[in-house]
Amino acid sequence: MKRSIQCIAGALLVVSVVAACAPLVVGVVVAGTAIVATDRRTAGVQVDDQAIQLRLAGELSAAFKDRPVHISVNSFDRRVLLTGEVPDEAAKTKAGEIATASLNVRSVVNELEIALPSSLSDRTADTALATKVRAAFVNTREIAFNSVEIVVERHVVYLLGLVTEKEGKIAALVASKVSGVQRVVKVFEYASQEEVDRRRLTGGSAPAK
């Protein structure tokens, strides 16, 4: 394994349904998968999320150069999810601190594992599993597709977005039933149906830091 960081930004822009399955990538693999063309973020917030991912990938690359780490960066509504592998607790803490201090980041969910970097075959399997989860979502009418992003690391599914509690429960249940999924982690922000409807119609979003 090459001893260098591989930081991936699963950036999401306003794109077609087909293009939404292939977010912007920095590195060698896709970190996250959005499942529809539009979501409950403004176009400006989507651009902010892209910028956060790119900038933070660079910051982490500089901080962990020549170390055996694999860190995936996803940002949704300026909330950052870190997944992947680092060698020790100190590295995990440092990565979280760097993410927290990065411009416009509202909060950080640090899901980094203390382990050797995953292999290319492991990441390929995760990408295939994300596709299966996405297909299950598409076939489930109760899920609000326009607010859910899927990230898969080591067969663990992370779900991001702004949803109602009901939507979040259904999304987690559907993902958990997909063959190969070992665990589902909800990284949702919850809101009332009224707030969700307002955000969908007006593109409202949380303010930047």
C-alpha positions in Angstrom: 0.0 0.0 0.0 1.4 3.4 -1.0 2.0 5.4 2.2 0.1 8.5 1.3 -3.3 9.9 2.1 -6.2 9.4 -0.4 -8.7 12.0 0.4 -12.0 11.8 -1.6 -14.5 14.6 -1.9 -18.0 13.4 -3.0 -19.1 16.9 -4.1 -22.6 17.4 -5.2 -23.8 20.0 -7.7 -27.2 20.7 -9.4 -27.0 18.0 -12.1 -29.1 15.5 -13.9 -30.3 12.2 -12.4 -27.6 10.3 -14.2 -24.8 12.7 -13.3 -25.9 12.7 -9.7 -24.6 9.2 -9.4 -21.0 10.4 -10.1 -20.0 13.2 -7.7 -16.8 15.1 -8.0 -13.8 13.0 -6.9 -10.4 14.0 -5.5 -8.3 10.9 -5.4 -9.1 7.5 -6.8 -12.6 6.4 -5.6 -16.0 7.9 -5.0 -16.7 8.7 -1.3 -20.5 9.5 -1.5 -23.4 9.0 -3.7 -26.4 11.4 -4.1 -29.5 9.9 -5.5 -31.4 12.7 -7.3 -30.9 15.8 -9.2 -32.1 18.3 -6.6 -32.1 18.4 -2.8 -33.0 20.6 0.0 -29.9 22.8 -0.2 -29.6 26.0 -2.1 -27.2 26.0 -5.1 -24.9 28.2 -3.0 -24.8 25.7 -0.2 -24.1 22.9 -2.6 -21.1 25.0 -3.9 -20.0 25.6 -0.3 -20.1 21.8 0.3 -18.0 21.2 -2.8 -15.5 23.9 -1.6 -15.3 22.4 1.9 -14.6 19.0 0.5 -11.8 20.2 -1.8 -10.2 22.4 0.8 -10.4 19.9 3.6 -9.0 17.2 1.4 -6.0 19.4 0.7 -5.6 20.3 4.4 -5.7 16.6 5.4 -3.3 15.7 2.7 -0.8 18.2 4.0 -1.2 17.2 7.6 -0.9 13.4 7.0 1.5 13.2 4.1 3.7 10.1 4.2 1.4 8.4 6.8 -0.6 5.2 6.1 -4.1 6.8 6.1 -7.2 6.7 3.9 -9.6 9.5 4.7 -12.9 10.2 2.8 -14.5 13.6 3.2 -18.2 14.3 2.6 -20.0 17.6 3.4 -23.8 18.0 3.4 -25.2 21.4 4.4 -21.7 22.3 5.7 -21.7 19.3 8.1 -18.6 17.1 7.5 -18.5 13.4 7.7 -15.0 11.8 7.9 -14.7 8.1 7.1 -11.8 5.8 6.4 -8.8 4.5 8.3 -6.0 6.1 10.4 -3.2 4.4 12.4 -4.1 5.6 15.9 -6.4 7.7 18.1 -4.1 10.7 17.9 -4.4 10.8 14.1 -8.2 10.5 14.4 -8.4 13.3 16.8 -6.1 15.5 14.7 -8.2 14.9 11.6 -11.3 15.9 13.5 -9.7 19.1 14.7 -8.6 20.0 11.2 -12.1 19.5 9.9 -13.7 21.5 12.7 -11.3 24.4 12.1 -11.9 24.4 8.3 -13.7 27.4 6.8 -17.6 27.2 6.8 -17.8 23.9 8.5 -20.7 23.8 11.0 -20.0 20.5 12.6 -18.0 17.3 12.2 -19.0 13.6 12.5 -15.7 11.7 12.9 -16.2 8.1 11.9 -12.6 7.3 11.2 -11.5 3.7 12.2 -8.2 2.8 13.8 -7.0 0.4 11.2 -4.8 -0.2 8.2 -6.0 1.6 5.0 -8.6 -0.4 3.1 -7.6 -2.1 -0.1 -8.7 -1.1 -3.6 -10.9 -4.2 -3.8 -12.5 -3.3 -0.5 -13.4 0.2 -1.8 -14.6 -1.3 -5.1 -17.0 -3.5 -3.1 -18.2 -0.5 -1.1 -18.9 1.4 -4.3 -21.0 -1.6 -5.5 -22.8 -1.8 -2.2 -23.7 1.9 -2.4 -25.2 1.3 -5.8 -27.4 -1.5 -4.4 -28.5 0.8 -1.5 -29.3 3.5 -4.0 -31.4 1.1 -6.1 -33.4 0.1 -3.0 -34.1 3.7 -2.2 -35.3 4.4 -5.7 -37.8 1.7 -5.3 -39.1 3.0 -2.0 -41.7 5.8 -2.5 -41.7 6.9 1.2 -38.1 8.1 1.1 -37.4 11.7 0.2 -34.8 11.1 -2.4 -33.9 14.7 -2.7 -32.3 14.9 0.7 -30.3 11.7 1.1 -26.7 11.1 0.3 -25.1 7.6 0.7 -21.6 6.9 1.9 -20.2 3.4 2.3 -17.0 2.4 4.1 -16.1 -1.1 5.1 -19.7 -2.3 4.4 -21.1 0.4 6.8 -23.7 2.7 5.2 -23.8 6.3 6.3 -26.8 8.4 5.4 -26.7 12.2 5.3 -29.3 14.8 4.7 -32.2 16.9 6.1 -35.2 14.7 6.8 -38.1 14.2 9.0 -37.8 11.5 11.7 -40.2 9.3 9.7 -38.1 9.7 6.6 -34.9 8.9 8.5 -36.3 5.7 10.0 -37.6 4.5 6.7 -34.2 5.2 5.0 -32.2 3.4 7.6 -34.6 0.4 7.5 -34.4 0.1 3.8 -30.6 0.4 3.8 -30.2 -2.2 6.6 -32.1 -4.8 4.5 -29.7 -4.6 1.5 -27.6 -7.7 1.3 -24.0 -7.0 2.3 -24.7 -4.0 4.6 -23.2 -4.6 8.1 -24.4 -1.5 9.8 -26.3 1.7 9.1 -25.2 5.1 10.6 -27.7 8.0 10.4 -25.9 11.3 10.0 -29.2 13.1 9.4 -30.4 16.5 10.5 -34.0 16.3 11.6 -36.7 18.8 11.0 -40.5 19.0 11.1 -42.5 18.3 7.9 -43.2 22.0 7.7 -39.5 23.0 7.8 -38.7 20.3 5.3 -41.4 21.6 2.9 -40.1 25.1 3.4 -36.5 24.1 2.7 -37.6 22.2 -0.4 -39.6 25.1 -1.8 -37.3 28.0 -0.8 -33.9 26.3 -0.7 -33.5 27.6 2.9 -30.3 26.5 4.6 -28.4 26.9 7.8 -26.1 30.0 7.9 -22.3 29.7 7.3 -19.9 29.8 10.2 
